[in-house]
Amino acid sequence: MRFYEKLLQPIPFSFFVLGLILLNPFHIPPDPEAHAEAVVVMEPIYIERTPEAAKKLARELMPSWGWKSEAQWECLESLWTKESNWRPNAYNKQPVYQNGEKLNAGGIPQILGLNPKITVEEQIYRGFVYIESRYSDPCSAWRFWNRNFWY
C-alpha cells in the first residue's frame, strides 16, 4: 500500500463527528436553552407621582447602577432639579427637531420623546439608562449640563 492510500482511507464516521463537536470549526453556538437562567421580572412598585417620592426612589436605586457615592447623588439631584424640579408630569412645550422629527422633552429626566404619563419608576429607569449610556455617571452628566445647559 502506498503512503498516500493510508491517508485517504475513510475515517470512521463517529471520529469525524466527535472531531466536529470538540473543535466546533463552524462556531455553532451552544443550545441557549441548555444554559438559560431563570429571569425574574419584578412588578412595578407604582409610587406616588410626587417629587419627594421620585427622589426617594432614585436614591434607593442608584447603588444598583454603581453610583454609590454621595457626590453622585448630589449631581443627579442637581441635574434633575434643573431639568424638571423632579416633577413626573413635567413637559417641555418647546419642541426639538431631531432627524426631521419633532420631539418634546418629558418626565423627570426631561428626555426627548419621553411621555410624562408613564410611571415614575419607568421615568427614573429611562433617565438612568440615558445617563449611563451617554455620560457613564450623573456627575459627568451634571458637568456637561453646566457647560451647555442641557444634557
C-alpha positions as CSV (number, residue, x, y, z in Angstrom):
1,M,0.0,0.0,0.0
2,R,1.4,3.3,-1.0
3,F,1.7,6.1,1.7
4,Y,-1.0,8.3,0.3
5,E,-3.5,5.4,0.2
6,K,-3.2,5.3,4.0
7,L,-4.1,8.9,4.2
8,L,-7.1,8.5,2.0
9,Q,-8.6,5.6,4.0
10,P,-12.0,6.6,5.3
11,I,-12.1,7.8,8.9
12,P,-14.8,6.2,10.9
13,F,-17.8,8.5,10.9
14,S,-18.0,8.6,14.7
15,F,-14.5,10.0,15.0
16,F,-15.3,12.6,12.4
17,V,-18.4,13.7,14.2
18,L,-16.6,13.7,17.5
19,G,-13.9,16.0,16.0
20,L,-16.6,18.4,14.7
21,I,-18.2,18.6,18.2
22,L,-14.9,19.2,20.0
23,L,-13.3,21.6,17.6
24,N,-16.5,23.4,16.6
25,P,-15.0,24.7,13.3
26,F,-18.2,26.3,12.2
27,H,-18.6,28.2,15.5
28,I,-22.0,26.9,16.2
29,P,-23.3,28.4,19.4
30,P,-24.4,26.1,22.2
31,D,-28.1,25.5,22.7
32,P,-29.3,28.6,24.5
33,E,-31.9,26.6,26.4
34,A,-29.2,24.4,27.9
35,H,-27.6,27.3,29.6
36,A,-30.6,29.5,30.2
37,E,-31.0,31.1,33.6
38,A,-34.3,32.0,35.1
39,V,-35.2,35.6,34.7
40,V,-37.1,37.3,37.5
41,V,-39.4,40.0,36.3
42,M,-40.3,42.4,39.1
43,E,-43.6,44.1,39.2
44,P,-43.5,47.9,39.2
45,I,-44.0,49.5,42.6
46,Y,-46.2,52.4,41.4
47,I,-45.1,55.0,43.8
48,E,-46.8,58.4,44.3
49,R,-46.3,60.9,41.4
50,T,-44.6,63.4,43.7
51,P,-41.1,64.9,43.5
52,E,-40.4,63.7,47.0
53,A,-41.3,60.1,46.2
54,A,-39.3,60.2,43.0
55,K,-36.2,61.5,44.8
56,K,-36.5,58.8,47.4
57,L,-36.8,56.0,44.8
58,A,-34.0,57.4,42.6
59,R,-31.7,57.5,45.7
60,E,-32.6,53.9,46.6
61,L,-31.9,52.7,43.0
62,M,-28.7,54.5,42.4
63,P,-26.4,51.9,44.1
64,S,-27.7,49.2,41.8
65,W,-26.3,51.2,38.9
66,G,-22.9,51.5,40.5
67,W,-23.4,55.1,41.6
68,K,-22.8,54.7,45.3
69,S,-21.1,57.9,46.4
70,E,-22.9,60.9,48.0
71,A,-21.4,63.1,45.3
72,Q,-23.2,61.0,42.6
73,W,-26.5,61.6,44.4
74,E,-25.8,65.3,44.7
75,C,-25.1,65.5,41.0
76,L,-28.2,63.6,40.0
77,E,-30.3,65.7,42.4
78,S,-29.0,69.0,41.0
79,L,-29.3,67.8,37.4
80,W,-32.9,66.7,37.6
81,T,-33.8,69.7,39.8
82,K,-32.7,71.9,37.0
83,E,-34.4,69.8,34.3
84,S,-37.8,69.2,35.8
85,N,-37.7,70.0,39.6
86,W,-38.3,66.3,39.9
87,R,-41.9,66.6,38.7
88,P,-43.1,63.4,37.0
89,N,-45.6,65.4,34.8
90,A,-43.0,67.9,33.6
91,Y,-43.4,68.5,29.8
92,N,-41.4,70.9,27.7
93,K,-43.7,72.5,25.1
94,Q,-40.7,73.8,23.1
95,P,-40.1,71.0,20.5
96,V,-36.7,69.9,19.3
97,Y,-36.3,68.7,15.8
98,Q,-34.2,65.6,15.6
99,N,-33.7,63.7,12.3
100,G,-36.7,65.6,10.9
101,E,-38.9,64.5,13.8
102,K,-40.5,67.0,16.3
103,L,-39.8,65.8,19.8
104,N,-40.7,67.3,23.2
105,A,-38.8,66.5,26.4
106,G,-40.8,65.0,29.2
107,G,-40.8,63.5,32.6
108,I,-38.3,63.8,35.5
109,P,-35.2,63.4,33.4
110,Q,-36.6,65.5,30.5
111,I,-35.6,63.0,27.8
112,L,-36.7,63.8,24.2
113,G,-39.8,61.8,23.4
114,L,-40.4,60.6,26.9
115,N,-44.1,60.6,27.7
116,P,-44.6,62.2,31.2
117,K,-47.7,59.9,31.8
118,I,-45.6,56.8,32.2
119,T,-44.8,55.6,35.8
120,V,-42.3,57.4,37.9
121,E,-40.3,54.1,38.1
122,E,-40.1,53.9,34.3
123,Q,-39.0,57.6,34.1
124,I,-36.2,57.1,36.5
125,Y,-35.1,53.9,34.8
126,R,-35.0,55.6,31.4
127,G,-33.2,58.5,32.9
128,F,-30.6,56.2,34.4
129,V,-30.2,54.3,31.1
130,Y,-29.7,57.6,29.3
131,I,-27.1,58.9,31.8
132,E,-25.2,55.7,31.8
133,S,-25.2,55.3,28.0
134,R,-24.2,58.8,27.2
135,Y,-22.2,60.1,30.2
136,S,-21.5,57.0,32.4
137,D,-22.5,58.6,35.6
138,P,-24.6,61.5,37.0
139,C,-21.6,63.8,37.8
140,S,-20.4,63.6,34.2
141,A,-23.9,64.5,33.0
142,W,-24.0,67.4,35.5
143,R,-20.7,68.7,34.3
144,F,-22.0,68.6,30.7
145,W,-25.2,70.4,31.8
146,N,-23.2,73.2,33.5
147,R,-21.3,73.9,30.2
148,N,-24.3,73.6,27.9
149,F,-27.5,74.0,29.9
150,W,-28.8,70.7,28.6
151,Y,-27.6,67.1,28.8
